[in-house]
Amino acid sequence: MGVGTAADGYVLLNVLSRLAEERFSGTLWTEGALVEGTVVLSSGLLVAADTPVAPGVESLLLRSGRVSREDWTDALAEAAPEGRLRAELVERGLIGDASVQVVTQTAAMDALFALTLADVFACVPNPGVADPLIPLVPGMDAGRVVRETRRRLAVASGWRELGLHARAHPRTTSAAPPIDEGRAELLVQVNGRRTVSDLAFLLGRGLFAVMFDMALLHRDGQIAFDQPQPAATSALSWPGHPDDGPPLVVSRLPSGEAEDLGTPADSADSPPRRRLISRRGARGAR
């Protein structure tokens, strides 16, 4: 694949595709200027993804009112240590198995979407995996995941000129409220201080879905964004540039030739050697 831009999500998605071909099992640690996250694979299938920018499974379940905080806390204490939280929620009748699958898939796909928009400059695969709270069962085919994420990025490419990104602060205008109930619920929470990401967490909705509705509200003249374009240092700032050089370098790390990004705090004392997968090439002045 040729040189792309961060708007293509080329760094992370290229790495994900390559690891899927290798049927990798483990955690892909991603790091960017102001955002980081994890992508968990099992035999090349996506089973979880997480980033602070997008709501995770817990936020989607609790904030949406699907599960009460008290019930969640009880189920978590009872089943999480054995890795059976999903089954516990279903057995208690708190949520159906199909609904759990939808929520976990939404959380994983949203996290991946947010990370592909971010300035991810390093991806570190680590075979040592901490089990996700509620993994996708079965995992999602990585090819399907990559195609869907690229579709979302194509949709989102038109939002940049609106000033719509996860860190944007929407404000209301004097236009009439929308008829659509879902967008009305979103609009009432817009106060000029909350970011788009904040609104997704507040409502327990997926980040992509909230951004999509934000674009519709902007189209209808009901909201505006103070910042016409995300700053270059924003966590979701579309910073990629063709001058950045080759989009992907995969290398085994001989001792002393590259700086290790650090061993995760919960890893074993003698972890397997990891591969650093990163975008290299100096960025010129922008």
C-alpha positions in Angstrom: 0.0 0.0 0.0 1.3 3.4 -0.9 1.9 6.4 1.2 -1.4 7.7 2.7 -2.5 10.1 5.3 -3.7 9.8 8.9 -7.2 10.3 7.5 -6.9 6.9 5.8 -6.0 5.4 9.2 -3.1 3.8 7.2 -0.7 3.3 10.2 -3.0 1.3 12.5 -5.1 -0.4 9.8 -2.0 -1.6 7.9 -0.6 -3.0 11.1 -3.9 -4.7 12.0 -4.1 -6.3 8.5 -0.6 -7.6 8.7 -1.1 -9.1 12.2 -4.4 -10.7 11.1 -2.5 -12.4 8.2 -0.1 -13.8 10.8 -3.0 -15.0 13.0 -1.5 -13.0 15.8 -2.9 -13.4 19.3 -2.1 -10.6 21.8 -2.5 -6.9 22.4 -1.6 -4.2 20.0 -0.6 -1.2 22.0 -1.0 2.1 20.1 0.5 5.4 21.0 0.0 8.9 19.5 0.7 12.5 20.5 -2.4 12.9 22.7 -4.2 9.6 22.4 -3.4 5.9 23.0 -5.3 2.7 23.1 -5.2 -1.1 22.7 -6.5 -3.5 20.1 -6.8 -7.2 21.2 -6.6 -10.0 18.7 -7.1 -13.7 19.0 -5.8 -15.9 16.2 -6.0 -12.8 14.0 -9.6 -12.0 14.9 -10.5 -8.7 16.7 -11.9 -9.4 20.1 -11.7 -5.9 21.7 -10.4 -2.4 21.3 -10.2 0.5 23.8 -9.2 4.2 23.9 -10.1 7.0 26.4 -11.5 9.0 23.4 -14.5 6.6 22.8 -16.9 5.1 25.3 -16.1 1.5 26.2 -18.5 -1.3 27.1 -19.1 -0.1 30.7 -20.0 3.4 29.6 -22.3 2.2 26.8 -24.2 -0.1 29.2 -24.5 2.2 32.2 -24.9 5.7 30.6 -27.5 4.4 28.2 -29.5 3.0 31.1 -29.3 -0.6 29.8 -27.8 -1.7 33.1 -28.0 0.1 36.4 -24.7 0.9 38.2 -25.7 -1.2 41.2 -26.4 -4.2 39.0 -23.2 -3.7 37.1 -21.1 -3.5 40.3 -22.7 -6.6 41.7 -22.1 -8.6 38.5 -18.6 -7.2 38.1 -17.6 -8.3 41.6 -19.1 -11.7 41.1 -17.9 -12.7 37.7 -15.1 -10.5 36.4 -12.3 -12.3 38.3 -13.3 -15.5 36.5 -13.7 -13.8 33.1 -17.4 -14.6 32.9 -19.0 -11.1 33.2 -20.8 -11.5 29.9 -22.5 -14.7 31.0 -23.3 -13.2 34.4 -25.1 -10.2 32.9 -27.2 -12.5 30.7 -27.9 -15.0 33.5 -29.1 -12.2 35.8 -31.5 -11.1 33.0 -29.9 -7.6 32.9 -29.3 -7.7 29.1 -29.7 -10.3 26.4 -26.8 -12.1 24.8 -27.5 -10.5 21.4 -27.5 -7.0 23.0 -24.2 -7.7 24.7 -22.7 -8.6 21.4 -24.0 -5.4 19.8 -22.6 -3.3 22.6 -19.1 -4.9 22.6 -19.0 -4.7 18.8 -19.9 -1.0 19.0 -17.2 -0.3 21.6 -14.5 -2.1 19.7 -15.4 -0.5 16.3 -15.7 3.0 17.8 -12.3 2.7 19.6 -10.7 1.6 16.3 -12.4 4.4 14.4 -11.1 7.0 17.0 -7.6 5.6 16.9 -7.4 5.6 13.1 -8.2 9.3 13.2 -5.5 10.0 15.7 -1.8 10.7 15.3 -0.8 7.1 16.0 2.9 7.0 15.5 3.7 3.6 17.1 2.0 0.3 17.3 3.6 -2.4 19.5 2.3 -6.0 19.3 2.7 -7.9 22.6 1.8 -11.6 22.8 1.0 -11.2 26.5 -2.7 -10.4 26.7 -4.8 -9.2 29.6 -8.3 -10.6 28.9 -10.8 -7.9 27.9 -13.7 -7.2 30.3 -16.2 -8.5 27.8 -14.5 -9.8 24.6 -16.3 -10.3 21.3 -17.3 -13.9 20.9 -16.6 -14.9 18.2 -14.1 -12.3 17.3 -14.6 -10.2 14.2 -12.8 -10.8 10.9 -10.0 -8.2 10.6 -10.7 -7.8 6.9 -14.3 -6.8 7.6 -13.2 -4.5 10.4 -10.7 -2.7 8.2 -13.2 -2.3 5.4 -15.9 -0.9 7.8 -13.4 1.4 9.4 -12.2 2.8 6.0 -15.9 3.3 5.1 -16.4 5.3 8.3 -13.2 7.3 7.6 -14.5 8.1 4.1 -17.7 9.4 5.6 -15.8 11.4 8.3 -13.5 12.9 5.7 -16.2 15.5 4.8 -16.6 16.5 8.5 -13.2 18.1 8.8 -14.1 21.3 7.0 -17.1 21.7 9.4 -14.7 21.6 12.4 -16.3 18.3 13.5 -13.9 16.0 15.3 -14.0 14.3 18.7 -12.4 17.2 20.6 -14.7 19.9 19.0 -17.0 22.0 21.2 -20.4 22.3 19.5 -22.7 25.1 20.4 -26.4 25.5 19.6 -27.9 28.1 17.3 -31.3 29.7 17.2 -32.7 27.1 14.7 -35.8 25.0 15.7 -35.1 21.6 17.4 -35.0 18.5 15.1 -38.0 16.2 14.9 -35.8 13.2 15.2 -36.0 12.1 18.8 -32.4 10.8 19.0 -30.9 14.0 17.7 -33.2 16.0 20.0 -31.7 14.1 23.0 -28.3 14.9 21.7 -29.0 18.6 21.0 -30.3 19.3 24.5 -26.9 18.2 25.9 -24.9 20.6 23.7 -23.7 23.6 25.8 -20.6 24.8 24.1 -18.4 23.3 26.8 -18.8 19.6 26.2 -16.8 18.0 23.4 -18.2 15.6 20.9 -16.4 12.8 22.8 -17.9 14.0 26.1 -21.4 13.8 24.6 -20.9 10.2 23.5 -19.8 9.3 27.0 -22.7 11.2 28.6 -25.4 9.6 26.5 -23.8 6.1 26.3 -23.7 6.2 22.5 -21.1 5.2 20.0 -18.7 8.0 19.0 -19.2 7.5 15.3 -23.0 7.6 15.7 -22.8 10.8 17.7 -20.4 12.4 15.2 -22.8 11.4 12.4 -25.8 13.1 14.2 -23.6 16.1 14.8 -23.0 16.4 11.1 -26.8 16.3 10.5 -27.4 18.9 13.2 -24.8 21.2 11.6 -26.3 20.6 8.2 -29.7 21.7 9.6 -28.2 24.8 11.1 -28.9 23.8 14.7 -25.3 23.6 15.9 -22.0 25.3 15.0 -18.4 24.6 15.8 -16.2 27.5 17.1 -13.0 25.9 15.7 -13.2 25.5 11.9 -10.5 22.9 11.7 -8.8 20.8 14.4 -5.5 22.0 15.5 -2.4 20.0 14.6 -1.9 19.0 18.2 -5.4 17.7 18.7 -5.8 14.1 19.7 -7.9 13.6 16.6 -6.2 16.1 14.3 -5.7 14.4 10.9 -1.9 15.1 11.1 -0.7 12.7 8.4 1.1 14.1 5.4 2.7 12.4 2.3 6.0 13.9 3.3 6.1 11.8 6.4 7.8 9.0 4.4 6.9 5.3 4.2 3.7 4.6 6.1 4.9 1.4 7.7 8.1 -0.1 8.9 8.2 -3.5 10.5 11.4 -4.4 12.2 12.7 -6.9 14.7 14.5 -4.9 17.4 18.2 -5.8 17.7 19.6 -4.7 21.1 20.4 -1.0 21.1 19.1 -0.2 17.7 15.7 1.3 18.7 14.2 2.7 21.8 11.7 0.3 23.5 8.4 2.0 24.2 8.3 0.4 27.6 6.9 -2.8 29.0 3.3 -2.5 30.2 3.1 -2.4 34.0 1.2 -5.7 34.2 3.5 -7.7 32.0 5.7 -10.6 33.1 9.2 -9.9 34.4 10.7 -11.4 31.2 8.3 -10.6 28.4 8.7 -12.0 24.9 10.6 -9.7 22.6 8.1 -7.3 20.9 8.2 -5.9 17.5 8.1 -2.1 17.1 5.8 -1.2 14.2 5.9 2.5 13.5 5.7 5.3 11.0 9.2 6.8 10.5 10.6 9.7 8.6 11.0 13.2 9.9 8.1 15.6 9.6 9.0 18.9 8.1 7.7 22.2 9.4 4.0 22.5 8.8 
